[in-house]
Amino acid sequence: MSRVCHTCGKGPGTGNSVSHANNKTRRRWLPNLQTVKIVDEHGERRRVRVCTRCISAGKIAKAPPVTVQG
């Protein structure tokens, strides 16, 4: 599973780690992705990875919990 937000498409950022001696090595900033259950456009429950910014902004509709009867 890739490190990309299902809603906004946000992915890893790249750049350099810079030490006190000004040595530069490549590094990545990963988005804060959480696995959530949603109801897709076909009415099916799915697990997707969504960034916390999209979750707090309400851009996704979480699936209601499944109740077991019987």
C-alpha positions as CSV (number, residue, x, y, z in Angstrom):
1,M,0.0,0.0,0.0
2,S,1.5,3.3,-1.0
3,R,2.0,6.3,1.3
4,V,-0.5,8.5,-0.5
5,C,-3.7,10.1,0.8
6,H,-6.8,8.6,-0.8
7,T,-8.6,12.0,-0.8
8,C,-6.1,14.7,-1.6
9,G,-3.2,12.7,-3.0
10,K,-0.7,14.1,-0.6
11,G,2.5,12.0,-0.6
12,P,6.0,12.1,0.8
13,G,8.1,15.2,0.5
14,T,11.8,15.0,-0.1
15,G,14.8,17.2,0.9
16,N,18.0,17.2,2.8
17,S,19.0,16.6,6.4
18,V,21.6,19.2,7.2
19,S,24.0,18.5,10.0
20,H,25.8,21.1,12.2
21,A,28.8,20.6,9.9
22,N,26.6,21.4,6.9
23,N,26.7,17.8,5.6
24,K,23.7,17.0,3.5
25,T,22.0,13.7,3.2
26,R,18.6,12.9,1.5
27,R,15.6,12.4,3.7
28,R,11.8,12.1,3.4
29,W,8.9,13.8,5.2
30,L,6.0,11.3,5.3
31,P,2.4,12.4,5.6
32,N,0.4,11.5,8.7
33,L,-1.8,8.8,7.2
34,Q,-4.4,6.9,9.1
35,T,-6.3,3.8,8.0
36,V,-10.1,4.5,8.2
37,K,-13.2,2.6,7.0
38,I,-15.3,4.6,4.6
39,V,-18.4,4.0,2.5
40,D,-17.5,4.5,-1.2
41,E,-19.6,5.7,-4.0
42,H,-21.0,2.2,-4.6
43,G,-22.2,1.9,-1.0
44,E,-19.4,-0.6,-0.1
45,R,-17.3,-0.4,3.0
46,R,-13.6,0.0,2.3
47,R,-10.4,0.6,4.2
48,V,-8.3,3.5,2.9
49,R,-5.4,5.6,4.0
50,V,-6.3,9.2,4.6
51,C,-4.2,12.1,5.9
52,T,-5.3,13.6,9.2
53,R,-5.9,17.0,7.6
54,C,-8.6,15.4,5.4
55,I,-10.1,13.6,8.4
56,S,-10.4,16.7,10.6
57,A,-11.7,18.8,7.7
58,G,-14.5,16.3,7.2
59,K,-13.6,15.5,3.6
60,I,-14.4,11.8,4.1
61,A,-17.5,10.1,5.6
62,K,-16.5,7.4,8.0
63,A,-18.5,4.2,7.8
64,P,-20.9,3.5,10.7
65,P,-20.0,0.6,12.9
66,V,-21.4,-2.8,12.0
67,T,-23.9,-4.1,14.5
68,V,-24.2,-7.8,14.9
69,Q,-27.7,-9.0,15.6
70,G,-28.7,-12.4,16.8
